[in-house]
């Protein structure tokens, strides 16, 4: 029930309500990698409670470190924390399993830019646009802008 409530709230853009619902689920099932990742994601998209988000994502990676979605979400947490090298490592890991994921390519591009590698950054942003021309708008909904 908590996961469904969290999913509904997240899909409606009610990220704080989503985080609260997922956190209830995490209390019941602390080893559930999906719930941990979803709770982390709810915080990550708002840029709030990033220390808690990182703890949740680290738990999700511990329980299912191969999931590219989890690595992508943790990359966003690291990006928002200004920990760009760690973000880059997670985006690289995610892209090894989903090489054409537009959101991950875009975020890795922004991360390269933050690290001063404008060429590689623009290459990834261009690749993301080839996969999804609306990726800028989608990530702007999470407060991510070039």
Beta strands, then each sheet from edge to edge (+ up, - down):
end
